[in-house]
Amino acid sequence: MSQTSPPTVVYQNVSPRSNPVLKGLLIVLLLLSLAANVVLLVALAGTVSLKSGFMPSDQMEMRIVRHGSPDQIALVHISGLVDGGMVKSVAAQLRAIDRDTAIKAVVLRVDSPGGGVTDADEIYHALQRIRSDGKPIVISMGALDASGGYYISMAGQQLFAEPTSIVGSIGVMMPGFQVTDLMKKIGVTPEFLTSSAAVWKEAGSPFSDYTPAVKAYLIAMLNTDAARFINIVQTGRSTHLKVPITQVANGKIWAAPQALKLGLVDHIGYLSAAYHAAAKLAGIYNPTVVEFHRPASLLDLIHAQAAAGRPEMQLSPHLIYDLVKPRVEYLYIQ
């Protein structure tokens, strides 16, 4: 009995290159996938932009800190170093406050060692505009209200320091360093070429000598900004100061009880006391306390994610410039 062999099965190699129908199907699926990703990205951008994503930088969100009556008090924070970023943030908050008719007063919570002279002055000026529009400002000091922070506080009608607050440091400084001796030791000689008449062009550079003439020139400039600081304090404290201005405008800091005796602050009290004082000045009762902030945009989130992926410090021309440039500051340094 003969046996028949099983049928031979032939496996055909089918690939996108050899099968145009399958290739076309894969292309269609790829295009659909790309389209779906685009739709998801647009939807995400739309969701974020509804809150702030691509809104103007002036757009702010309100958050309720404490519930009360329909009348409102706005809480604004001056926290950390006073710099250009803080100026933009505070200015945007103050514009939102100025537009909101339900907000009747402002409590400024200050916990800062100060910072740039121009930055502090710009914030002070913006607060003065709020006061001129009829919204009282009360200052609530945190752990530290020094130098440029105190300069900003002069926009307030009443100043509250907590029992442990540190207050003062009225004065101006130009922090820097001088490296000419070090460079000589390693055999490096810096050379600055300036135009014939610009003999003071390099004054204050860490790569040039601080001669007596250079120091006198720079101190004269600092004295101009110090005079403005003193005038701001005299205007802000008016008859509240209990000693001559020369006794407090000397760079010293004081604990809150001493600051009260000198007239640098009006009261010892916490944030709740500042709320009460602001409500009384505005003629309202049990106000709702709100604060404003600019929510993170989609671009902010992307930038933050990128920064998290490369936390290493990068040496850039901007960083080098920030390190060596002379800076005139209302700043308290321990």
RALIN-V358062 format. One record per backbone hydrogen bond with DSSP energy under -0.5 kcal/mol. CO is the residue of the C=O (numbers start at 1). NH is the residue of the N-H. If there is no record, write none. Layout:
<<CO,NH> <CO,NH>>
This chain:
<<8,10> <9,11> <10,12> <11,13> <12,14> <13,15> <15,19> <18,20> <19,23> <20,24> <21,25> <22,26> <23,27> <24,28> <25,29> <26,30> <27,31> <28,32> <29,33> <30,34> <31,35> <32,36> <33,37> <34,38> <35,39> <36,40> <37,41> <38,42> <39,43> <40,44> <41,45> <42,46> <43,47> <44,48> <45,49> <46,50> <47,51> <48,51> <48,52> <48,53> <52,55> <56,59> <61,293> <63,65> <63,291> <66,289> <69,288> <71,288> <72,104> <72,105> <73,290> <74,76> <74,107> <76,109> <77,79> <78,111> <81,83> <82,116> <83,87> <84,88> <85,89> <86,90> <87,91> <88,92> <89,93> <90,94> <91,95> <92,96> <93,97> <94,98> <95,99> <96,100> <99,101> <100,103> <102,72> <102,104> <104,136> <105,74> <106,108> <106,138> <107,76> <107,109> <108,110> <108,140> <109,78> <109,111> <110,142> <111,80> <112,146> <113,332> <114,82> <115,330> <116,120> <117,121> <118,122> <119,123> <120,124> <121,125> <122,126> <123,127> <124,128> <125,129> <126,130> <127,131> <128,132> <129,133> <130,133> <130,135> <131,134> <134,136> <136,106> <137,157> <137,158> <138,108> <139,160> <140,110> <141,162> <143,166> <144,112> <145,168> <146,149> <147,151> <148,152> <149,153> <150,154> <151,154> <152,155> <153,156> <158,139> <158,160> <159,266> <159,267> <160,141> <161,269> <162,165> <165,256> <166,145> <167,254> <168,147> <169,171> <170,251> <173,329> <175,327> <179,183> <180,184> <181,185> <182,186> <183,188> <184,187> <188,190> <191,193> <192,194> <195,198> <197,199> <198,201> <200,203> <202,205> <205,208> <206,179> <209,211> <211,215> <212,216> <213,217> <214,218> <215,219> <216,220> <217,221> <218,222> <219,223> <220,224> <221,225> <222,226> <223,227> <224,228> <225,229> <226,230> <227,231> <228,232> <229,233> <230,234> <231,235> <232,236> <233,237> <234,238> <237,240> <238,241> <244,247> <245,248> <245,249> <248,170> <248,250> <252,169> <252,170> <254,167> <255,258> <255,259> <256,260> <257,261> <258,262> <259,263> <259,264> <259,265> <262,242> <262,243> <267,161> <267,269> <270,273> <270,274> <271,275> <272,276> <273,277> <274,278> <275,279> <276,280> <277,281> <278,282> <279,283> <279,284> <280,283> <286,69> <288,73> <288,290> <289,65> <289,66> <290,75> <291,63> <293,61> <293,295> <297,301> <298,302> <299,303> <300,304> <301,305> <302,306> <303,307> <304,308> <305,309> <306,310> <307,310> <314,316> <316,320> <317,321> <318,322> <319,323> <320,324> <321,325> <327,329> <328,117> <329,173> <329,331> <330,115> <330,148> <331,333>>
